């Protein structure tokens, strides 16, 4: 999976990049079809101290892209919360796909039983 990291009013350090990469690796495990993760981190000094750091992630997957954004007082907390939101979206997407497959299987089984009667 490709990672595109953009920063606004903030210098990207090796520690920040490593933290983001460690979170993004979980996405690869959950969804092998993920293509690109676009991460944007921002620091806005004009906002209240508890809302200065913002992080957003757009995960490009087949079908609609997954997007999450969070604002916190700590950059690492914002990254963690956004990653958690994306993980929840991936799990929800997979759950819907499984449910759809079970419905199709149950429908074909029911029609097969009706033919046998």
QUITA-V445192 format. One record per run of one state. SS is the DSSP state (H for helix, E for strand, L for the rest). FROM is the first residue (numbers start at 1). LEN is the number of residues. If there is no record, write none. Layout:
ss:SS from:FROM len:LEN
ss:SS from:FROM len:LEN
This chain:
ss:L from:1 len:1
ss:E from:2 len:7
ss:L from:9 len:5
ss:H from:14 len:17
ss:L from:31 len:5
ss:E from:36 len:8
ss:L from:44 len:5
ss:H from:49 len:3
ss:L from:52 len:1
ss:E from:53 len:8
ss:L from:61 len:5
ss:E from:66 len:7
ss:L from:73 len:2
ss:H from:75 len:42
ss:L from:117 len:1
